[in-house]
Amino acid sequence: MPDSPAHPYIPNSVPRVRAQMLAEVGARDVEELYAAIPERLRFRGALDLPAPLRSEYTLRRHLEEVLARNTSCAEALSFLGGGCWQHYVPAVCDEVGNRAELVTAYYGELYTDHGQRQALFEFASMLGELLELDAVSMPQYDWGAAAATAISMASRLTGRGVALVPGSLSPERRSIIHGYCGPRLELVTIGFDPESGLLDLDALARALTGETACVYVESPGYLGTIETQAPEIARLAHEAGALFVVGTDPLSLGVLEAPPRYGADLVCGELQPLGIHMHYGGGLAGFLASADEDRLIAEYPTFLVGIAPTAVEGEYGFGDLGWERMSYDQRGESVEYTGTVQQLWAIVAGVYLALLGPRGIAELGQGIMQRSQYAAKRLGELPGVTAPALSAPFFKEFVVDFGGTGKTVREINAGLGKRGIFGGKDLSGELPELGQSALYCVTEIHTKDDVDRLTESLREVIA
């Protein structure tokens, strides 16, 4: 038993253990450890904290009460997207993803990975087949991180310092790219046509110079639009000596051409649609891919998993590829830093891809297209509503303009909320040129009845 009360979850809070630790480092008391902190920065009062929760049950009950203040997508019908989307997650994804030997391991050494490297190789192989590319990195934090890395790679590959990015980027992704690339690169925004949502090709042509490292576009993009001008954008970029970097939703590739077919040199995107739950805005993991060329591989800062024969004939092993190029080996001399890997999401995404297969991915993409087209048609029949508001083809997400209703998106979403529906993401602050518009997301989880319910609820709200 401890010789005086201690925190139930922190063993080192036991007084005799603390005294032993202080003795080991040669300190009389804990104040000596804080001596380097100026007095003006130290808080001497008592923190205004609630009473301690002294049992696991009490703690669990408290957390459940806090979480209950939220309304989840299990309780309300949701049409939100914009970077984290509600898709159906097959039970097998959770079953494999929650296996103890996978969920607890931290991308360890080969003797501790319990088959992770093989699972990660299978993931990269299947995603590479979908992307029609041979080199696929282990995941980064999210799409934004992957896009920032791709743009940085393009700068090193070309020796140039300017990147062109679309004005229709999501604010979150734009912030990540600017924060990551800004200190080393000049980022120039190219506007988009507010009628179609497509990139302004004239503005792009004027902006391309001998200093342009890459042109980055997304298809489908933040507004759901499919960049039908992508081949022409690739041509313009390559004629200027720049690389063409494309961000994409992998689920769209069941119905759309793979980016390399229209000229992409580097491809990135988000894995969350591939069997990964929405986790309070998380559950995100970005991917990065390219052709298997030495000059490209040398610029990857991320983990790459490869396969090689062992000393036993017919046996193969799986391990890290090109370790010497990474910051784990080169530290400050490496091309770029890499950190924690979202490897669990890669394994889950691999399970999802294996489960659906090529035909399943195609059927899923077709189903999403059909549902979203039906939703846009129904919403466009409402008085004062324009849907889709942009003329370009779209996948999964589309813009709805409520300008003719006389109501703001905030007011409309509040009315839908009272009816148990999460309306589309409000774009009026992010992209004011689109007016009172919202971004609606429709996936395979939405039924005809769901869309009809949304339509009738909107009819009541805007009346």
TAJOFEN-V799693 format. One record per run of one state. SS is the DSSP state (H for helix, E for strand, L for the rest). FROM is the first residue (numbers start at 0). LEN is the number of residues. If there is no record, write none. Layout:
ss=<SS;SS>
from=<FROM;FROM>
len=<LEN;LEN>
This chain:
ss=<L;H;L;H;L;H;L;H;L;H;L;E;L;H;L;H;L;H;L;H;L;E;L;E;L;H;L;E;L;H;L;E;L;E;L;E;L;H;L;E;L;E;L;H;L;E;H;L;H;L;E;L;E;L;E;L;E;L;H;L;E;L;E;L;H;L;H;L;H;L;E;L;E;L;E;L;H;L;H;L;E;L;E;L;H;L;E;L;H;L>
from=<0;10;13;14;25;29;34;38;41;55;67;76;78;90;97;99;103;109;112;115;131;134;136;139;140;142;158;161;166;170;181;185;190;191;192;198;199;200;207;211;218;224;225;229;239;242;249;254;258;262;265;270;278;279;281;282;285;290;293;297;304;309;315;320;322;325;326;333;342;380;385;387;393;394;396;401;402;405;408;418;420;422;424;426;431;434;436;441;447;462>
len=<10;3;1;11;4;5;4;3;14;12;9;2;12;7;2;4;6;3;3;16;3;2;3;1;2;16;3;5;4;11;4;5;1;1;6;1;1;7;4;7;6;1;4;10;3;7;5;4;4;3;5;8;1;2;1;3;5;3;4;7;5;6;5;2;3;1;7;9;38;5;2;6;1;2;5;1;3;3;10;2;2;2;2;5;3;2;5;6;15;1>
